[in-house]
């Protein structure tokens, strides 16, 4: 781990940022924003697999950072606080804030197969803001958005292949069967061009 950390016997901190299902871009986002604040530091970090806790010296900074990350990376956010101490001179209550930010299993630019009540849709995730997903439907090419509420999904494995025919219909080499087969969402490409595809129910989709 890199970033502005201090190591003291009594590591002072005001709040904790708990990232769940985290990933390198999210972790680096924390470090880069701490680096920009001369009066803020990370007292310590605790990692467990893809989960990481940042113990931060400022509750104010913690809340601002968490809201920015929630808007930028999406996911579920929960804020709580516990009474830590009381100022002996002012009698002001001192609180420790904990922000839990649980990222989704999928990330921006992933290709997903969503099962909606009305039908299944193969989509590319373009942006995630909070619980709202901005997507492109691979079948229609149209953009749409929706609030994610635990709809069943599958992250599809993107494979590389090449275009084998452009007329009278667009075909590519099926990366599973190694046969030339048509695609479900033809676009303008050149013969022999390398392309990325997903295969769903033995049907091929350009991504």
N, C-alpha and C positions, 0 to 999 in steps of 0.2 A: 504493500500500500504506500502511496505517496500522498503528499499534502502537508499542510501546515499543522503538525501535531506537536504537542509538548508532552513530556514525560515527567511527572512529579509524583511524590509519594501520596499527596492528597490531590488527585486530579479533579479540579473544580469544573463543574459543568452545570448548566441550567436546564437543559432539555435533551431529549433523545429523538433522533430520526431513525425509525425502524423501516428498512426497505426489505420487502419480501418479493421473491422471484426476481431479484435484481439482476443487472447485467452491466458490463463494463461501461457503456455510455452513461448510464444513470449514476454509477459510482464516481466517474470522472466529473460529472456535472456538479456533484457536491464539492469535490476537491477544488475545482476551478473557481467556484463561487466563493468558497472560503478564502482562497488566495487573494481575492479582490478586496477583502475586508480586513484592514489592518488590526482591528480591535476584536476580531472573532477568531477562535481557534477550535480545533478538534482535540478534545481531551484524550479520547481513545476511540478505537473501533473494535468491534467484536464480530467476527465472521463465523457463519455456520452454513456451509454450502453456498447456495444462492441467496442466503439471507445475511444482511449486514446491519449493524446498529452503529450510528454515529453519535457520540456524546459531545454536544456542542455547548459552547460557552455563553450563548445568547439565545433566550427564548424568542425574542423579536426576530432575530435573523432566521431562526429555525422555522417559524411560521411563514415568513415571506418565502423562504427557499422551498418549503414543502408545497405551497400553493403554486409556485412556478413549475415545479416538477410534475405536479398533478395535471396542470394544463398542458405541459410539453410532452409528457410520456403517457399520460392517462393512468387508469387504474382506480382502485378504491382507497379513499383516505378517511382516517378516523383520528380525531384529536381528543386527548384526555389530559388531565392534570392531577397532580397529587400535592398535598401540602408538604413542603420541605422544611420550612423554618419560619421564624418570625424575627423581624428586625427589633433588637432590644431598645434602640433609641426612638424609632418611629412607630413601633408596634405594627408595622406593615407586614402582612402575610406574604411569605415567599413561596412561590409555586414552581414545581418542576413539570414542564410540559413534555408530553410524549406524542409524537405524530407517527401513526402507522400508515405506510403507503405500500399497498399490495398491488404490484403490477400484474397485468394479465399474462397468461402463458404465451400469447402471441405478441408480435411487435410490428412496428411500421414496416411495410413492404412485404410482409409475409403473404402467402397465398393460402386462403382458407376455404373450406367447404362448410358453409353454414346450413343447418337444417331449421328452416322457419316453418311455422304452422302451415303456410300455404304452399311452400315448395322449397327445394334446395337451391342454393346459389353459390357459385364459385366466385370469389372476390379477391381483389388485392387491397390490402389495408394501406391507405395513403396517409392517414393521420389519425392520431388518437388524442382526444382532449377530454380529460376526466373519464366518464363512461361512454362518451359519444365516439363512434367509429365513423370515419369518412372513407368510403370504399369506391372501387370501380368494379362493376359487374363484368366479368370476362365474356359472358354471352352477348350482352347488348352493347358493351363499351360505355355505358352510361354511369355517371357518378351518382351516389346516393349516400345517405347517412342514417344512422339509427342509434338509439341508446341501447347499449349491450346489457342484457339482463339474463346472463347465463344460458343463452341459446346454445344448443349442442353444436360443436364445431370440430373439424379435423384440420390440422395443419398439413398441407400437402407438400410432398417432396418435389421440388423443382428439378427437372433434369435437362441436360443439354442434348441437342440433336441438330439435324440439318434439314433444309428444305429439299425434297426430292422431286417435286412437280409443282408447277404454278398454273398449268392449263390442262384441261378445262376446269379443274378444281385444285385447290391448294392441298398438297400432301407433304408430310414429313416422315422421317424414319421413326417408327415407334420405338422408343428406347427400351421397351420391355420385350417385344416380339421381334424387333429388327426387320419389320415389314413396312413398306411404304403405305401409309394410311392417311385419310383425309382428316382435317382439323375442323372443330366445331365453330370456331370464331376466326375465319380467314381475314387477314389483313395484307397490305402490300409488302411483299418481301421478294427477294431475288432467289433464283434457283441456286442451290448450293450454300445459301446463307445459313450461318449458325444461329439457332434460336433456342429459347427456353420454353419448356412445356411442362404441363402436369397431365397425368393420366387418371381419369376417374371413370370407373365402370367400363373400362376398355375403350373409352373415348378420349380424344386428345384435344387439349386446349392450349393455345399460345398464351404466354403470360406477358 
